[in-house]
Amino acid sequence: MRATRYATTRQKACYECSAAKAKCDRKPRGCTRCLELFSPINVSDISNRWLNSFVDAPGQKIKEYPATITAFVYRILKSYASVAVRGRGVPPFIHSSQISGSYIRSPLSTCLSLVRVCENSLPGSEDAVARVLQSEMGSIYEQHRVYDEMTLLAAFQAYLIYSMVLFFRLGQVSSSFLRQAMTSLQDLACSSSRQGVMCTAERVNARPRWEAWIVAESKRRSLYIMYLFDSALSAQDGLPTFLGTELQGLPTSSNKSLWKAETRHEWETAYNIHLADWAEGGLRIDELWPIPEDLDEQGIFKRRNRVDRWLENVDEFGTMLYAITSSKPTMTPEEPYSVFDKRQKALIILIVSTAATFSGFASNIYFPALPTIARDLNVSVELVNLTVTSYLIFQGLAPSLWGPVSDVKGRRVAYCCTFLVFLGACVGLAETRNYATLIVLRCLQSTGSASTIAIGSGVIGDITTRAERGGFMGIFQAGLLVPVAVGPVIGGALAGSLGWRAIFTFLAIYSGAFLLLLILLLPETLRSIVANGGLKPSNLLQSYPLCIYQKTTKVEWNREAAALQPGARKRIDVTGPFRILVSKHAAPIISFLAIYYAVWQMSITAMSTLFEDGYGLSETQIGLTFIANGVGSMIGTLITGKILDQDYRRIKAKYEASLARPDMEPGDDSGLARSATNNEDSFPLEKARLRLVPVFSLIQCLSILLFGWTIQYPARVHIAVPIVSTFITGWTAVSTQSVVMTYLVDVFSDRSAGASASLNLARCLFAAGGTSFVMPLVNAIGVGLAFTICAVVQVAAMLLVAVQWKFAGAWRREAERKTKLQKAAEEEGNGAAQ
């Protein structure tokens, strides 16, 4: 045993060459045919690692480093690139013997010479230098399949150094070449690892040959650095990074006595001591990872002792590896933003989305019956269209009352009040016999139904974080748009078979039944009353059914936590939505959406008359033409919600990566601390939320033009063409609305219902004006020209988006600072008074 472990081998050939009866040269650097290495891992997983961010694979574990660790990784890797560029040594994954005498290989020697040109490069020459390095990288990759063992390792290390220099020294942060280079780098790592990453002697805990150990240790260190560099790039791109589980079982980095040994005798002596200290086997890389939850106390104690023993003699590379791999995402558990689990959130979203349908049903179910109502009440179609205008006016004004009420008194209280008003108005409308009663009760009906959208937006703001809010807002918007698709169909069927008054009888029954379900199933969510849902109010209306949700939730939460303290109670501020409407960091985007919403409503309002006059459709057939608009609306908002969440996560990850890699002088960490402290305030919210608005806007303009000019010539254009255009209009209009609504809820998270009310006020007032003159405009100049004017106005309104994108971030932060100073002054005044 001792002879096997400690004596210098005297055999004439390596094991593999002896078994193959092949000639073995036994050069001082080792056999050029075989270094007695093997791979205990599936090396193919290394070359496929770039797929992990795009394809879910079994066993994937996302790495969630704290911001300080991410910054640490960035700075360490940057220092390795700088060491190579300045020529003051080599990075710690290259052994000193690899750059001395006859042992050096061409790819590595060329690399260490070539990167020196980056040290004093002239300003503006970075791209030219980058092209030179990229050309050399391409040459390495093309030839790597013919390299021998040592040259392939040198090629892998050289390619890794080139990649880090491009990223850290030449500013190729967003280069597409660098992303492609990472796949090539992982392929090189795979090819090199396939020839072995451990010595065969290490498998039996014996001493290997020095030459073989140098190759194996250098490969492992290079692999670990490549994985850290991959994490830095993924963070920069906003992609998730995954734990390198494919490396599980590999040894950790060696101690400094072994790595820094300059002679064979010195290394063999150090390795003999290492074997004596680690008779049970050396430390593995996975033993540095966070301790598994299923490990018992004895196992934890044993692992900690082994790690402590390893730390006693590691070099700087090992210390860095330990600091990174053993870090945890958070030091202390945080209370959840909301105690409602996914199932409960889904039920709440379903309830508030259904509630929001009443505003759309009351509006859209009415459209197919407009000509019938005009004939029954002996008034003109233009006068009946004014009931649509008055409905839209009160639809804009009512949330300005109910929104602030729900932000102070609670969501359930506001819902109950609005549905009682709506129910009473529907009962009255079912018995209407004259035009005056119709217009008054339609205003009252709008007062009751319109606020369900604003209150629902407030509920979503209560229970969701920014990262998931886009998807939930998409579902919410899709729910409230169901009436756009089916409302006119139901209205046309009811009016055609039972008369137009049956429409309001149906709405009365529907609202009464839903009010009972809402009282039974919807919990109070207002954060100033129930915090994150963990508090139980004393008021019976607010405590039920919240208490049931608290008992059945699967989310872990602490009833005594400070996060459960409710926010400061506010007074009802009816003017709040109006102040949001005129605030400079919200007015541009609200005005923009109001214009686009008005044009959309103008096209919907004109559809009934235009399809009846142009194509001679009946009421039921007219109702069917609205399906395309509604389906487009629902599909658009569902897809847009998912895209919003993905965009937000991607841009947030890029932003956090930029905080983690500040351009600072060594030793100056103050900038990082300030960035970490203010990261939420300086987050580019406009970029994260409003990126898609110009795309949707341009498509909507084209669809409006298509609708106007095709429906003007019904004899020459098939009816399917304008119907398809309404599908596109509904899809783009609601997608834009979903984006802007989510953005406003993010900006005014403490007044989410008020923010929704301000948006609703602007869009409904604009729509009221538009629908009042759309038919006179069409009659005066023609359908095509009328909607061309609308499209031109929409294009001009895109300037407001540009203003929001460029200036709103600074305006928003300025307003937040003023608000904080005002609150601080009020608290100071209250303290002095006490």
C-alpha positions in Angstrom: 0.0 0.0 0.0 2.7 2.4 1.0 4.7 1.6 -2.1 1.7 2.3 -4.3 0.9 5.6 -2.6 4.3 7.1 -1.9 7.0 5.5 -4.1 8.0 7.1 -7.4 6.8 4.9 -10.2 9.5 3.0 -12.2 7.3 1.5 -14.9 8.4 1.9 -18.5 5.0 2.8 -20.0 1.7 4.3 -18.8 -1.2 1.9 -18.0 -3.2 2.6 -21.2 -0.1 2.2 -23.5 0.9 -1.0 -21.7 -2.6 -2.5 -22.1 -2.7 -1.5 -25.8 0.9 -2.7 -26.3 1.7 0.7 -27.8 5.0 2.6 -27.6 5.1 5.1 -24.8 7.7 7.9 -24.9 7.4 8.8 -21.2 8.5 12.3 -21.8 9.1 14.6 -18.8 5.8 16.2 -19.3 4.1 12.9 -19.6 3.1 10.5 -22.4 1.8 12.5 -25.4 -0.7 9.6 -26.1 -2.1 9.4 -22.6 -1.9 11.1 -19.3 -3.8 8.4 -17.3 -6.9 10.6 -16.9 -10.6 9.8 -16.8 -13.9 11.7 -16.5 -16.3 10.7 -13.7 -18.9 13.1 -15.1 -21.1 13.3 -18.2 -19.0 15.8 -20.2 -21.7 16.2 -22.8 -23.7 18.2 -20.3 -20.9 20.8 -20.4 -21.3 21.5 -24.1 -25.1 21.7 -23.7 -25.0 24.1 -20.8 -26.0 27.1 -22.9 -29.4 25.4 -23.5 -30.3 25.5 -19.8 -31.6 29.0 -20.0 -34.0 28.1 -22.8 -35.0 24.5 -22.2 -36.1 23.0 -18.9 -34.1 19.9 -18.0 -34.6 17.5 -15.0 -32.5 18.5 -12.0 -31.9 22.1 -12.9 -31.4 24.4 -9.9 -31.4 28.1 -10.4 -28.6 30.0 -8.8 -29.8 33.1 -6.8 -26.7 34.9 -5.7 -27.0 38.0 -3.5 -26.1 41.3 -5.3 -22.8 41.4 -3.3 -21.8 38.0 -4.5 -22.7 38.8 -8.1 -20.5 42.0 -7.8 -17.7 39.9 -6.2 -17.8 37.4 -9.2 -17.6 40.3 -11.7 -14.7 42.0 -10.0 -12.7 38.7 -9.6 -13.1 37.7 -13.2 -12.3 41.2 -14.3 -9.0 41.0 -12.3 -8.1 37.8 -14.1 -8.5 39.4 -17.4 -6.4 42.4 -16.2 -3.6 40.1 -15.0 -3.4 38.6 -18.5 -3.5 42.0 -20.3 -0.9 43.6 -18.1 1.5 40.6 -18.3 2.0 40.5 -14.5 1.7 36.8 -14.1 -1.1 34.4 -15.2 -4.6 33.8 -14.0 -4.8 31.2 -11.2 -6.3 28.6 -13.5 -3.0 28.3 -15.5 -0.2 26.4 -13.8 3.2 28.0 -13.8 4.7 25.0 -15.6 2.4 25.7 -18.6 4.3 28.9 -19.5 7.9 27.8 -18.9 10.4 26.3 -21.3 9.3 23.6 -23.7 6.1 22.9 -21.8 4.2 25.8 -23.2 1.8 25.3 -26.1 1.1 27.6 -29.0 -2.5 28.7 -28.4 -1.7 29.8 -24.8 1.6 31.5 -25.6 0.0 33.4 -28.5 -2.9 34.4 -26.3 -0.7 35.8 -23.5 1.2 37.8 -26.0 -1.7 39.0 -28.1 -3.9 40.3 -25.2 -1.1 42.6 -24.2 -2.1 45.0 -27.0 -5.2 45.8 -24.9 -3.2 47.4 -22.1 -2.5 50.7 -23.8 -4.8 50.6 -26.8 -5.7 54.0 -28.3 -9.2 55.4 -27.7 -11.6 54.2 -30.4 -9.4 51.2 -31.3 -11.3 48.8 -29.1 -13.4 47.3 -32.0 -10.3 46.8 -34.1 -8.5 45.0 -31.3 -11.6 42.9 -30.6 -11.7 41.8 -34.3 -8.1 40.6 -34.0 -8.9 38.6 -30.9 -12.0 37.2 -32.5 -10.1 36.1 -35.5 -7.6 34.2 -33.3 -10.5 32.6 -31.4 -12.0 31.4 -34.6 -8.7 29.9 -35.6 -8.4 28.0 -32.3 -11.9 26.6 -32.5 -11.5 25.4 -36.1 -8.3 23.5 -35.3 -9.1 22.2 -31.8 -10.2 18.7 -33.0 -6.6 17.9 -34.2 -4.9 19.1 -31.0 -3.3 16.7 -28.6 -4.1 16.6 -24.9 -1.9 19.4 -23.7 -2.5 21.7 -26.7 -6.3 21.2 -26.3 -6.1 22.3 -22.7 -4.0 25.3 -23.7 -6.6 26.1 -26.4 -9.5 25.9 -23.9 -7.7 28.3 -21.5 -6.7 30.7 -24.3 -10.2 30.9 -25.6 -11.5 31.5 -22.0 -9.0 34.4 -21.6 -9.9 35.9 -24.9 -13.6 35.8 -24.0 -13.0 37.5 -20.6 -10.8 40.2 -22.2 -13.5 41.0 -24.8 -16.1 41.3 -22.1 -14.2 43.1 -19.3 -11.5 45.1 -21.1 -12.9 45.8 -24.6 -16.5 46.5 -23.7 -18.1 43.8 -25.9 -20.9 43.5 -23.4 -23.8 43.3 -25.9 -21.8 41.6 -28.7 -23.5 38.8 -30.5 -20.1 37.2 -31.1 -19.5 36.8 -27.4 -22.8 34.9 -27.0 -21.8 32.6 -29.8 -18.3 32.3 -28.4 -19.7 31.0 -25.1 -21.2 28.0 -27.0 -17.8 27.4 -28.6 -16.0 27.8 -25.3 -18.3 25.2 -23.7 -17.6 22.9 -26.7 -13.9 23.3 -26.1 -14.3 22.6 -22.4 -16.3 19.4 -23.3 -13.6 18.2 -25.7 -10.9 18.8 -23.2 -12.8 17.2 -20.3 -13.7 14.2 -22.4 -10.0 13.2 -22.3 -10.1 13.3 -18.5 -10.5 15.7 -15.6 -9.2 13.4 -12.8 -6.1 11.2 -12.6 -6.8 7.5 -12.3 -4.7 7.5 -9.1 -7.0 10.0 -7.5 -9.9 7.6 -7.9 -8.1 5.2 -5.5 -6.7 8.0 -3.3 -3.2 7.4 -4.4 -0.6 9.8 -5.7 -0.6 10.4 -9.4 2.2 11.5 -11.6 3.0 15.2 -11.3 2.5 15.9 -15.0 -0.9 14.2 -15.1 -2.0 16.0 -11.9 -1.1 19.5 -13.4 -3.2 18.8 -16.4 -6.2 17.6 -14.4 -6.0 20.4 -11.8 -5.7 23.1 -14.5 -8.7 21.7 -16.4 -10.8 21.7 -13.3 -9.9 25.2 -12.3 -10.5 26.4 -15.9 -13.9 24.7 -15.8 -14.9 26.4 -12.6 -13.9 29.8 -14.0 -15.8 29.2 -17.2 -18.9 28.4 -15.2 -18.6 31.7 -13.2 -18.0 33.6 -16.4 -21.2 32.0 -17.9 -23.1 33.2 -14.9 -21.8 36.8 -15.4 -22.9 36.7 -19.0 -26.3 35.3 -18.3 -26.9 37.9 -15.6 -26.0 40.6 -18.2 -28.5 39.2 -20.6 -31.2 38.9 -18.0 -31.3 35.1 -18.3 -31.4 32.7 -15.3 -28.2 30.8 -14.3 -28.1 27.3 -13.1 -26.1 25.4 -10.6 -23.3 23.3 -12.3 -24.8 20.0 -11.1 -23.0 18.3 -14.0 -19.7 18.9 -12.2 -20.9 17.1 -9.0 -18.2 14.8 -7.7 -15.2 16.6 -9.0 -12.5 17.6 -6.5 -12.3 21.1 -5.3 -9.2 23.2 -6.1 -6.0 21.9 -4.5 -4.2 23.5 -1.6 -1.6 26.2 -2.2 1.4 23.9 -1.4 0.5 21.6 -4.3 -0.4 24.3 -6.7 2.7 26.4 -6.1 5.2 23.6 -5.9 8.1 24.3 -8.4 9.8 20.9 -8.4 8.7 17.3 -8.6 10.2 16.5 -5.2 8.5 19.5 -3.6 5.1 18.5 -5.1 5.5 14.8 -4.1 6.3 15.7 -0.5 3.2 18.0 -0.4 1.0 15.4 -2.0 2.2 12.7 0.6 1.1 15.1 3.3 -2.2 15.7 1.5 -2.9 12.0 1.3 -2.2 11.6 5.0 -4.6 14.4 5.9 -7.3 13.2 3.5 -7.2 9.4 3.9 -11.0 9.2 3.4 -10.8 11.1 0.1 -10.4 14.7 -0.8 -13.1 17.4 -0.7 -15.5 17.5 -3.6 -16.8 20.7 -5.2 -20.4 19.8 -4.3 -19.4 19.8 -0.6 -19.0 23.6 -0.9 -22.5 24.1 -2.1 -25.3 25.1 0.3 -26.1 22.2 2.7 -29.0 20.1 1.5 -32.2 20.2 3.6 -32.3 16.4 4.0 -28.8 16.1 5.5 -28.9 15.0 9.1 -27.0 16.7 11.9 -24.2 14.2 11.8 -23.7 14.7 8.1 -23.8 18.5 8.5 -21.1 18.2 11.3 -18.9 16.0 9.1 -19.2 18.2 6.1 -18.4 21.4 8.0 -15.3 19.7 9.5 -14.1 18.7 6.1 -14.6 22.2 4.7 -12.8 23.7 7.6 -9.9 21.4 7.1 -9.7 22.2 3.4 -9.8 26.0 4.1 -6.7 25.8 6.4 -4.4 25.6 3.4 -6.2 26.8 0.3 -4.8 29.6 -2.0 -6.7 32.7 -3.1 -8.5 30.7 -5.8 -9.9 28.3 -3.3 -11.0 31.1 -1.0 -12.8 32.8 -3.9 -14.5 29.5 -4.8 -15.7 28.9 -1.3 -17.1 32.5 -1.0 -19.1 32.1 -4.1 -20.3 28.5 -4.0 -21.3 28.4 -0.4 -23.3 31.7 -0.5 -27.1 31.7 0.1 -29.6 33.9 -1.7 -30.7 35.6 1.5 -29.4 35.7 5.0 -32.7 36.1 6.7 -36.2 35.0 5.5 -38.4 37.7 4.3 -42.2 37.9 4.7 -44.1 37.2 1.5 -45.5 40.2 -0.4 -48.9 38.4 -0.2 -50.0 35.5 1.9 -52.4 34.3 -0.8 -51.0 31.2 -2.7 -51.3 30.6 -6.4 -54.7 28.9 -6.2 -56.1 31.7 -4.1 -54.7 34.3 -6.3 -56.2 32.6 -9.3 -59.7 32.6 -7.6 -59.4 36.3 -6.6 -58.3 37.2 -10.2 -61.3 35.2 -11.5 -63.7 37.0 -9.3 -62.4 40.5 -10.0 -62.2 39.8 -13.7 -65.8 38.6 -13.7 -66.8 41.7 -11.8 -65.1 43.8 -14.5 -67.2 42.3 -17.2 -70.3 44.2 -16.0 -68.9 47.5 -17.3 -68.3 45.9 -20.7 -71.6 44.0 -20.8 -73.6 47.1 -20.0 -71.9 49.0 -22.8 -71.4 46.4 -25.6 -74.6 44.4 -25.1 -76.4 47.6 -26.0 -74.8 48.3 -29.4 -76.9 45.9 -31.7 -80.1 47.3 -30.3 -79.5 51.0 -31.1 -81.5 51.1 -34.3 -84.4 49.1 -32.6 -84.4 51.5 -29.6 -84.5 54.5 -31.9 -87.6 53.1 -33.7 -89.3 52.0 -30.5 -88.9 55.4 -28.7 -89.5 57.4 -31.8 -86.2 59.2 -31.7 -83.2 59.5 -34.2 -80.2 57.2 -34.1 -78.0 60.2 -33.3 -80.0 60.8 -30.1 -79.7 57.1 -29.1 -76.0 57.4 -29.8 -76.0 60.2 -27.1 -76.9 57.5 -24.5 -73.6 55.9 -25.4 -71.9 59.2 -25.0 -73.5 59.9 -21.6 -72.6 56.3 -20.5 -69.0 56.9 -21.4 -68.9 60.3 -19.6 -70.1 58.7 -16.3 -68.0 55.7 -17.0 -65.0 58.1 -16.8 -66.3 60.2 -13.8 -67.6 57.4 -11.5 -64.3 55.6 -10.8 -62.9 59.0 -9.6 -65.3 58.5 -6.6 -65.3 54.8 -6.1 -61.6 54.4 -6.7 -60.5 56.5 -3.7 -63.3 54.9 -1.6 -61.8 51.5 -2.3 -58.3 52.7 -1.6 -59.4 53.8 1.9 -62.5 51.9 3.0 -61.6 48.6 1.4 -62.3 46.7 -1.8 -65.3 44.7 -0.6 -67.1 47.8 0.6 -66.6 49.6 -2.8 -67.7 46.5 -4.7 -70.9 46.1 -2.7 -71.9 49.7 -3.1 -71.3 49.8 -6.9 -73.2 46.6 -7.6 -76.2 47.8 -5.6 -76.3 50.9 -7.7 -75.9 48.9 -10.9 -78.6 46.4 -9.9 -81.1 49.2 -9.2 -80.4 51.0 -12.5 -80.9 47.7 -14.5 -84.3 47.1 -12.9 -85.3 50.7 -13.8 -84.1 50.3 -17.4 -86.1 47.1 -17.9 -89.2 49.2 -17.3 -88.2 52.3 -19.4 -90.9 53.9 -21.6 -89.3 57.2 -22.7 -86.0 58.6 -23.9 -85.4 60.9 -20.9 -85.7 58.0 -18.4 -83.4 55.9 -20.6 -80.6 58.5 -20.7 -80.8 59.2 -16.9 -80.8 55.5 -15.9 -78.0 54.7 -18.3 -75.9 57.3 -16.5 -76.8 55.7 -13.2 -76.0 52.3 -14.6 -72.6 53.5 -15.8 -71.9 54.9 -12.3 -72.4 51.5 -10.8 -70.6 49.4 -13.3 -67.7 51.5 -14.5 -65.7 51.3 -11.2 -65.4 47.6 -11.2 -62.3 47.9 -13.5 -60.6 50.4 -11.2 -61.3 48.4 -8.1 -60.1 45.2 -9.8 -56.9 46.9 -10.7 -56.5 47.9 -7.1 -57.0 44.3 -6.0 -54.3 43.1 -8.4 -51.9 45.7 -7.1 -52.6 44.5 -3.6 -51.7 40.9 -4.1 -49.0 40.9 -6.9 -45.5 42.0 -7.2 -44.1 43.9 -10.2 -42.5 40.8 -11.6 -45.8 38.9 -11.9 -48.2 41.8 -12.3 -48.1 41.9 -16.1 -49.4 38.4 -16.5 -52.2 38.9 -13.9 -53.1 42.2 -15.5 -53.3 40.4 -18.9 -55.7 37.8 -17.4 -57.7 40.6 -15.8 -57.9 42.6 -19.0 -58.9 39.4 -21.0 -61.7 38.8 -18.5 -63.2 42.2 -18.7 -63.0 42.0 -22.5 -65.2 38.9 -22.7 -68.3 41.2 -23.1 -66.7 42.8 -26.1 -66.9 39.4 -27.8 -70.1 37.9 -26.5 -72.0 41.0 -25.3 -73.2 42.1 -28.7 -74.1 38.6 -29.6 -76.3 38.2 -26.5 -77.7 41.7 -26.9 -78.6 41.1 -30.6 -80.2 37.7 -29.7 -82.2 39.2 -26.8 -83.3 42.3 -28.7 -84.3 40.3 -31.7 -86.3 37.6 -29.9 -87.6 39.2 -26.6 -87.2 42.9 -27.2 -84.5 45.3 -26.2 -85.8 45.6 -22.6 -84.9 42.0 -22.0 -81.2 43.1 -22.2 -81.6 44.9 -18.9 -83.6 42.2 -17.3 -80.7 39.8 -18.1 -78.2 42.3 -16.6 -80.3 42.7 -13.4 -80.4 38.9 -12.8 -76.7 38.5 -13.6 -75.6 41.3 -11.3 -77.8 40.1 -8.4 -76.5 36.5 -8.5 -72.9 37.7 -8.8 -73.1 40.1 -5.9 -74.0 37.1 -3.6 -71.0 35.1 -4.9 -68.7 38.2 -4.4 -69.8 38.6 -0.8 -69.1 34.9 -0.2 -65.8 34.4 -2.0 -63.8 37.7 -2.3 -61.5 38.5 0.6 -60.5 42.0 1.6 -57.1 42.8 0.1 -56.5 46.5 0.8 -53.0 46.6 2.3 -53.7 49.5 4.6 -56.3 47.3 6.3 -55.0 43.7 6.0 -51.3 44.4 5.1 -50.1 41.4 3.0 -53.3 39.5 3.8 -52.1 38.3 7.2 -54.1 40.6 9.4 -57.7 39.9 10.4 -59.8 43.1 10.6 -62.4 43.4 13.4 -65.1 44.4 10.8 -67.1 41.4 9.9 -67.6 42.5 6.2 -63.8 42.7 5.9 -62.7 39.7 8.0 -64.9 37.2 6.1 -63.8 35.2 4.0 -60.3 36.4 4.6 -60.0 34.2 7.7 -60.7 31.1 5.6 -58.0 32.2 3.1 -55.5 32.6 5.9 -56.2 29.1 7.2 -56.0 27.4 3.8 -53.0 29.2 2.2 -49.9 27.2 1.4 -47.6 30.3 1.7 -45.5 30.4 4.9 -45.9 33.6 6.8 -45.3 35.0 10.3 -48.3 36.6 12.0 -46.0 38.6 14.3 -43.8 39.9 11.5 -43.4 43.7 11.1 -44.5 43.3 7.5 -47.9 42.5 8.7 -48.4 45.9 10.2 -51.0 47.7 8.1 -50.1 50.8 6.1 -51.1 54.2 7.3 -54.8 54.8 6.9 -55.7 57.5 4.4 -58.6 59.8 3.9 -60.8 59.6 0.9 -59.3 61.8 -1.7 -61.8 62.4 -4.5 -59.4 64.7 -6.2 -56.6 62.1 -6.2 -57.4 60.7 -9.7 -57.5 64.2 -11.1 -54.1 65.0 -9.7 -52.7 61.8 -11.2 -54.3 62.8 -14.5 -52.5 66.2 -14.6 -49.2 65.0 -13.1 -46.4 65.4 -15.6 -45.0 61.9 -15.1 -48.4 60.3 -16.0 -50.2 62.8 -18.2 -48.4 62.1 -21.5 -49.0 58.3 -21.4 -52.6 58.7 -20.2 -53.4 61.2 -22.9 -51.9 58.9 -25.5 -54.0 55.9 -24.4 -57.1 58.1 -24.2 -56.7 59.0 -27.9 -56.2 55.5 -29.0 -59.1 54.2 -26.9 -61.4 56.9 -28.3 -60.6 55.9 -31.9 -61.3 52.3 -31.0 -64.7 53.1 -29.4 -65.5 55.3 -32.4 -65.0 52.3 -34.8 -67.1 50.1 -32.5 -69.9 52.6 -32.2 -70.1 53.1 -36.0 -70.1 49.4 -36.7 -73.8 48.7 -36.1 -75.0 51.4 -38.5 -72.3 50.9 -41.1 -72.9 47.1 -41.2 -76.7 47.5 -41.3 -76.6 50.2 -44.1 -73.8 48.7 -46.1 -74.4 45.0 -45.9 -78.1 44.9 -44.8 -77.5 42.8 -41.6 -80.1 42.0 -39.0 -79.7 42.7 -35.3 -78.5 39.2 -34.6 -76.1 39.3 -37.5 -74.7 42.6 -36.4 -74.1 41.1 -33.0 -72.0 38.3 -34.6 -69.8 40.9 -36.3 -68.6 42.0 -32.9 -67.1 38.6 -32.1 -63.9 39.3 -34.0 -63.2 42.5 -32.1 -63.7 40.7 -28.8 -61.7 37.6 -29.6 -58.8 39.8 -30.8 -59.0 41.8 -27.5 -58.8 38.7 -25.4 -56.0 37.0 -27.3 -54.0 40.2 -27.4 -54.1 40.9 -23.7 -53.3 37.3 -22.7 -50.2 37.3 -24.9 -49.2 40.8 -23.9 -49.4 39.9 -20.2 -46.9 37.1 -20.6 -44.6 39.3 -22.7 -44.8 42.0 -20.1 -43.6 39.6 -17.3 -40.8 38.3 -19.5 -39.6 41.8 -20.4 -39.7 43.0 -16.8 -37.7 40.0 -15.6 -35.1 40.4 -18.4 -34.6 44.1 -17.9 -34.6 43.8 -14.1 -31.9 41.1 -14.4 -29.8 43.3 -16.7 -30.2 46.2 -14.3 -29.1 44.2 -11.3 -26.2 42.9 -13.3 -25.2 46.5 -14.1 -25.3 47.2 -10.4 -23.2 44.2 -9.8 -20.5 45.3 -12.2 -20.0 49.0 -11.4 -17.1 50.7 -13.3 -15.1 51.7 -10.2 -11.5 51.9 -9.2 -10.2 49.0 -7.2 -11.2 49.4 -3.6 -14.0 51.9 -4.2 -17.2 50.1 -3.3 -19.2 53.2 -2.3 -20.8 53.3 -5.7 -22.0 49.8 -5.4 -23.5 50.4 -2.0 -25.3 53.4 -3.3 -26.6 51.5 -6.3 -27.8 48.6 -4.2 -29.6 51.0 -1.9 -31.3 53.0 -4.6 -31.8 50.2 -7.2 -35.6 50.3 -6.9 -35.8 54.1 -7.2 -33.6 54.2 -10.3 -35.0 51.1 -12.0 -35.8 51.9 -15.7 -39.5 51.2 -15.3 -40.5 53.0 -18.6 -38.1 50.8 -20.5 -39.4 47.6 -18.8 -43.1 48.3 -19.4 -43.5 50.6 -22.5 -41.2 49.0 -25.0 -44.0 47.4 -27.0 -46.3 50.4 -27.1 -45.0 51.8 -30.5 -45.4 48.4 -32.2 -49.0 48.0 -31.1 -49.8 51.6 -31.9 -48.6 51.4 -35.5 -50.5 48.2 -36.1 -53.7 49.8 -34.8 -53.3 52.8 -37.1 -53.1 50.4 -40.1 -56.1 48.4 -39.0 -58.2 51.6 -38.6 -57.3 52.6 -42.1 -58.2 49.2 -43.4 -61.5 49.3 -41.6 -62.5 52.7 -42.9 -61.6 52.2 -46.5 -63.0 48.7 -46.9 -66.3 49.3 -45.2 -66.8 52.4 -47.5 -67.2 50.1 -50.5 -69.5 47.2 -49.4 -70.4 46.3 -52.9 -66.7 45.7 -53.9 -65.2 44.4 -50.6 -66.3 41.2 -48.9 -67.6 41.7 -45.4 -64.8 39.5 -44.0 -62.2 42.1 -44.6 -63.6 44.9 -42.3 -64.4 42.2 -39.7 -60.8 41.0 -39.8 -59.7 44.6 -39.3 -61.8 44.8 -36.2 -60.0 41.7 -34.8 -56.6 43.5 -35.3 -57.9 46.7 -33.8 -59.2 45.0 -30.7 -56.0 43.0 -30.3 -53.7 46.1 -30.5 -56.0 48.5 -28.6 -56.4 46.2 -25.6 -52.7 45.2 -25.7 -51.7 48.9 -25.5 -54.3 49.4 -22.7 -52.9 46.4 -20.7 -49.3 47.8 -21.0 -50.2 51.3 -19.9 -52.5 50.0 -17.1 -49.7 47.8 -15.7 -47.3 50.7 -15.9 -49.6 53.0 -13.9 -50.3 50.4 -11.2 -46.5 50.0 -10.8 -45.9 53.8 -10.6 -48.9 54.5 -8.2 -48.8 51.2 -6.3 -50.2 52.8 -3.1 -53.1 54.4 -5.1 -53.6 51.7 -7.7 -57.4 52.1 -7.9 -57.0 55.9 -8.1 -54.5 55.5 -10.9 -56.9 53.2 -12.8 -59.6 55.7 -12.2 -57.6 58.6 -13.7 -56.9 56.5 -16.8 -60.5 55.5 -17.1 -61.6 59.2 -16.7 -59.4 60.3 -19.5 -60.1 57.5 -22.0 -63.9 57.7 -21.4 -64.1 61.5 -21.8 -62.1 61.3 -25.0 -64.3 58.3 -26.2 -67.4 60.2 -25.3 -66.4 63.1 -27.4 -65.3 60.8 -30.3 -68.5 58.7 -30.3 -70.7 61.8 -30.3 -69.4 63.1 -33.6 -68.2 59.9 -35.4 -71.4 59.4 -37.4 -71.9 63.1 -38.3 -68.2 63.1 -39.5 -68.8 59.9 -41.5 -72.0 61.3 -43.0 -70.2 64.5 -43.9 -66.9 63.3 -45.5 -67.2 59.5 -45.9 -66.1 56.5 -43.8 -62.6 56.2 -45.4 -61.6 59.8 -45.0 -63.1 60.0 -41.5 -61.0 57.1 -40.2 -57.9 58.4 -42.0 -58.2 61.5 -40.0 -58.4 59.3 -36.9 -55.2 57.4 -37.9 -53.3 60.7 -38.5 -54.2 61.8 -35.0 -53.1 58.5 -33.6 -49.7 58.8 -35.3 -49.2 62.3 -33.9 -50.1 61.0 -30.4 -47.1 58.8 -30.5 -45.0 61.9 -29.7 -46.5 61.6 -26.2 -45.0 58.1 -25.8 -41.6 59.5 -26.7 -42.0 62.2 -24.0 -42.9 59.6 -21.5 -40.0 57.3 -22.4 -37.4 60.1 -22.2 -38.5 62.3 -19.3 -41.0 60.4 -17.1 -38.3 58.5 -15.2 -36.7 61.7 -13.9 -40.1 63.3 -13.3 -41.3 60.3 -11.4 -38.2 60.2 -9.1 -38.6 63.9 -8.5 -42.2 63.5 -7.4 -41.3 60.5 -5.2 -38.6 62.6 -3.4 -41.1 65.5 -2.8 -43.7 63.0 -1.5 -41.1 61.5 1.0 -40.1 65.0 2.1 -43.7 66.0 2.7 -44.4 62.8 4.7 -41.3 63.4 6.8 -42.3 66.9 7.5 -45.8 65.8 8.5 -44.5 63.1 10.8 -42.1 65.6 12.4 -45.0 68.0 12.9 -47.1 65.3 14.5 -44.3 64.3 16.8 -43.8 67.9 17.9 -47.5 68.3 18.5 -47.5 65.2 20.8 
